[in-house]
């Protein structure tokens, strides 16, 4: 499984961005997907996740009500709509896919929110 993120960039506080994660390869093994982020000097943390079966979602408390995770099965693509962005959302955002055997990670995309 290969994952490629896109959609990061520089945005002013209060603005919006939409991240995309395109999956290719043996995508049938993917059971769940998620977005993680890592700020400088910080540990990587879960932002949001979604199951590929029932589409159940989970969000970090810090992004609830502002971010929305979704998935387009036909396109094998996962999205993260980020609204009301804050400077503390600045980080490298990574896409992760989980299978029964292993996890797969994308290369990350930088999101910078100015104050």
C-alpha positions in Angstrom: 0.0 0.0 0.0 1.3 3.4 -1.0 -0.1 6.6 0.5 0.4 10.1 -0.9 -0.8 13.2 0.9 -1.5 16.6 -0.6 -3.3 19.8 0.2 -1.1 21.3 2.9 0.1 24.9 2.8 0.2 28.2 4.6 -3.1 29.7 5.8 -4.2 32.5 8.1 -5.8 31.7 11.4 -9.5 31.1 11.0 -9.0 29.8 7.5 -9.6 26.4 6.0 -7.6 23.6 4.2 -8.5 20.2 2.8 -6.0 17.5 3.0 -6.1 14.4 0.7 -4.6 11.0 1.0 -4.6 8.8 -2.1 -4.0 5.1 -1.5 -2.8 2.7 -4.1 -1.6 -0.9 -4.3 -3.3 -3.6 -2.2 -5.9 -1.2 -0.8 -8.2 -4.2 0.0 -6.2 -4.9 3.1 -6.9 -1.6 4.7 -9.2 -1.8 7.7 -9.0 1.7 8.9 -7.3 5.0 8.1 -6.3 8.1 10.0 -4.7 11.4 10.0 -1.9 12.2 12.5 0.2 15.3 13.0 3.6 16.1 14.5 4.6 19.6 15.5 8.3 20.4 16.0 9.6 18.9 19.3 6.3 17.1 19.9 5.2 13.5 19.6 3.1 12.4 16.7 -0.6 12.5 17.7 -3.9 11.2 16.3 -6.1 13.8 14.7 -8.9 11.7 13.3 -9.6 8.2 12.1 -12.2 6.4 10.0 -13.0 2.7 9.5 -13.2 1.5 6.0 -16.2 -0.8 6.7 -18.8 1.1 8.6 -17.2 4.5 8.3 -17.0 5.1 12.1 -15.0 8.2 12.9 -13.0 9.4 15.9 -11.5 12.8 16.6 -9.0 14.3 19.0 -10.7 16.6 21.4 -8.6 19.5 20.1 -10.2 19.3 16.6 -13.7 18.2 17.3 -16.2 20.5 15.7 -13.6 22.0 13.4 -12.2 19.1 11.4 -14.0 16.4 9.4 -12.6 13.2 8.1 -14.1 11.4 5.2 -13.3 8.7 2.6 -14.2 8.2 -1.0 -14.1 4.4 -1.6 -14.3 4.7 -5.3 -11.3 6.9 -5.5 -9.4 5.2 -2.6 -8.9 8.6 -1.2 -9.3 9.9 2.4 -9.8 13.6 3.2 -9.5 15.9 6.2 -11.5 19.1 6.0 -10.0 21.6 8.4 -11.9 24.7 9.3 -11.3 27.5 11.8 -7.6 26.7 11.8 -5.5 27.9 14.7 -1.8 28.5 14.9 -1.5 25.5 17.2 -2.7 23.3 14.3 0.6 23.9 12.7 2.4 20.6 12.1 3.3 18.0 9.5 0.2 16.0 8.8 0.6 12.3 8.0 -1.8 9.8 6.5 -1.9 6.3 8.0 -3.5 3.1 6.8 -4.0 0.1 9.1 -4.2 -3.6 8.1 -4.2 -6.8 10.1 -0.4 -7.2 9.4 1.1 -3.7 9.5 0.6 0.0 9.3 1.4 2.2 6.3 2.4 5.8 6.4 2.5 8.6 3.9 5.4 11.1 3.6 3.5 13.9 5.3 2.3 17.4 4.2 3.1 20.6 6.0 0.3 22.7 7.4 1.3 26.2 8.7 -1.3 28.5 10.3 -0.3 32.1 10.8 -1.7 34.2 13.6 
